[in-house]
Amino acid sequence: MHPRLAIFDLDNTLLTGDSEVLWLDYLRAKGLLDATMAERNADMDRRYHAGTVAPDAFCSFYAALFAGRTPQQWQPLLDGWFSHVIAPRIPESAHALVQRHRDAGDMLVLSTASSRILAEPSAQALGFDHLIATELALLPDGCFAGRTEGTLNMREGKLLRLYDWLVARGVDADADAALASAAFYSDSINDLPLLQAVGHPVVVDPDPRLLAEAQARAWPVLRLARHSLATETT
């Protein structure tokens, strides 16, 4: 018998903020992007929260930021970004929530629309062994191509990717049963397909559209203790 799944969204759920949005802001502060990208970033963030942006438009916009460098070449910037911007935005209440499921013996899965390269440090900090994220394409020379690869881990794609992950783990015959017993935590209307598919959906500090859905469906609403932080760029 497989352990119960406890699935968590990352951005604006366990993390106070969005990894992709904060990464673009960080690159701008470092002088690596034109100032005009600020409004494009804010517009993409607004459309994501409203649930009106297409997954390909959202993921492709942020994937393009990585073009022309290898993962190793990006690593020093990623280390600074995580230390100064991201780590302080993961509240103790998020760590405690994940730990409760770990103590219960659940299998922890972090599932995010953000790219793997941005999500991996948060997954490690929170102690996740399993990460499902949007994948970025690499060129033969090892540089990022500036585009995504495979099924985007967003909206219906997040459910499809979870099914693929279960099949790869040999749970294909019991995938529906695994979802029926699973818990999923998310803040976003974009995650409605997966929230509807699991037996124990929990909305966390939800956006207005998801809050309305939760109230209509009598889903539990969780408010995590958070504190405001200014984004640092050093």
SULSUL-V449859 format. One record per pair of residues at least 4 apart in sequence whose ideal C-beta (glycine too) atoms are under 8 Angstrom apart, sorted by the first residue. I is the first residue (numbers start at 1). J is the second residue. Records with the same first field share a line. If there is no record, write none. Layout:
I=J / J
This chain:
2=107 / 171 / 174 / 178
3=105 / 106 / 107
4=104 / 105 / 106 / 107 / 181 / 182 / 183
5=106 / 107 / 109 / 178 / 179 / 181 / 182 / 183 / 198
6=98 / 101 / 104 / 106 / 107 / 108 / 109 / 182 / 183 / 185
7=109 / 110 / 111 / 162 / 182 / 183 / 184 / 185 / 194 / 198
8=13 / 14 / 98 / 108 / 109 / 110 / 111 / 128 / 184 / 185 / 186
9=13 / 14 / 111 / 112 / 184 / 185 / 186 / 187 / 188 / 191 / 204
10=14 / 15 / 19 / 110 / 111 / 112 / 114 / 119 / 122 / 123
11=15 / 17 / 18 / 19 / 20 / 112 / 113 / 114 / 187 / 188
12=16 / 17 / 18 / 187 / 188 / 205 / 207
13=94 / 185 / 186 / 187 / 188 / 204 / 205
14=90 / 94 / 97 / 98 / 110 / 122 / 126 / 185
15=19 / 86 / 89 / 90 / 94 / 122
16=89 / 90 / 91 / 226 / 229
17=21 / 22 / 89 / 231
18=22 / 45 / 48 / 114
19=23 / 86 / 112 / 114 / 118 / 119 / 122
20=24 / 62 / 114 / 115 / 118
21=25 / 41 / 44 / 45
22=26 / 81 / 85 / 86 / 89 / 231
23=27 / 62 / 65 / 81 / 118
24=28 / 33 / 37 / 41 / 62 / 65
25=29 / 38 / 41 / 231
26=30 / 77 / 80 / 81 / 85 / 231 / 233
27=32 / 33 / 65 / 77
28=32 / 33 / 34 / 35 / 37 / 38 / 41
29=231 / 233
30=77 / 233
33=37 / 65
36=40
37=41
38=42
39=43
40=44 / 61
41=45
42=46
43=47
44=48 / 53 / 57 / 58 / 61 / 62
45=49
46=50
47=52 / 53 / 58
48=53 / 58 / 188 / 190
49=188 / 207
50=189 / 207 / 209
51=188 / 189 / 190 / 207 / 209
53=57 / 58
54=58
55=59 / 113 / 152 / 154 / 155 / 157
56=60 / 148 / 152
57=61
58=62 / 113 / 154
59=63 / 113 / 115 / 134 / 148 / 152 / 154
60=64 / 147 / 148
62=114 / 115
63=67 / 115 / 134 / 136 / 137 / 144 / 146 / 147 / 148
64=146 / 147
65=146
66=74 / 115 / 117 / 136 / 144 / 146
67=143 / 144 / 145 / 146
68=143 / 144 / 146
69=73 / 74 / 143 / 144
70=74 / 141 / 142 / 143 / 144
71=75 / 117 / 142 / 144
74=78 / 117 / 144
75=79
76=80
77=81
78=82 / 117 / 118 / 121
79=83
80=84 / 234
81=85 / 86
82=86 / 87 / 121 / 122 / 125
83=87
84=88 / 232 / 233 / 234
85=89 / 231 / 232 / 233
86=90 / 121 / 122
87=125
88=229 / 232
89=229
90=94 / 95 / 122 / 125 / 126
91=95 / 224 / 225 / 226 / 227
92=96 / 225
93=97 / 224 / 225 / 226
94=98 / 126 / 224
95=99 / 126
96=100
97=101 / 185 / 222 / 224
98=102 / 108 / 126 / 127 / 128
99=103 / 127
100=104
101=106 / 108 / 183
102=106 / 108 / 127
106=183
107=130
108=127 / 128 / 129 / 130
109=128 / 130 / 131 / 132 / 162 / 165
110=119 / 122 / 123 / 126 / 128 / 130 / 131 / 132 / 133
111=131 / 132 / 133 / 153 / 158 / 161 / 162 / 194
112=119 / 131 / 132 / 133 / 134 / 153
113=133 / 134 / 152 / 153 / 154 / 158 / 190
114=118 / 119 / 133 / 134
115=119 / 133 / 134 / 135 / 136 / 148
116=120 / 131 / 133 / 134 / 135 / 136
117=136
118=122 / 133
119=123 / 131 / 133
120=124 / 131 / 133
121=125
122=126
123=128 / 131
124=128
130=165
132=153 / 158 / 161 / 162 / 165
133=153
134=148 / 152 / 153 / 154
135=148 / 149 / 150
136=144 / 145 / 147 / 148 / 149
137=144 / 145 / 146 / 147 / 148 / 149
138=142 / 143 / 144 / 145
139=143 / 144 / 145
148=152
151=157 / 160 / 161 / 164
152=157
153=157 / 158 / 161
154=158 / 190
155=190 / 191 / 192 / 193
156=160 / 193
157=161
158=162 / 191 / 193 / 194
159=163 / 193 / 194 / 197
160=164
161=165
162=166 / 179 / 194
163=167 / 175
164=168
165=169
166=171 / 172 / 175 / 178
167=171 / 172 / 175
171=175 / 178
174=178
175=179
176=180
177=181
178=182
179=197 / 198 / 199
180=198 / 199
181=199 / 200
182=198 / 199 / 200
183=198 / 199 / 200 / 201 / 202
184=191 / 194 / 195 / 198 / 200 / 201 / 202
185=202 / 203 / 204 / 222
186=191 / 194 / 195 / 201 / 202 / 203 / 204 / 206 / 210
187=191 / 203 / 204 / 205 / 206 / 207 / 210
188=206 / 207 / 210
189=206 / 207 / 209 / 210 / 213
191=195 / 210
192=196 / 210 / 213
193=197
194=198
195=201 / 203 / 210 / 213 / 219
196=201
201=214 / 217 / 219 / 220
202=219 / 220 / 221 / 222
203=210 / 211 / 213 / 214 / 219 / 220 / 221 / 222
204=221 / 222 / 223 / 224
205=222 / 223 / 224 / 226
206=210 / 211 / 214 / 221
207=211
208=212
209=213
210=214
211=215 / 221
212=216
213=217 / 219
214=218 / 219 / 220 / 221
215=219 / 221
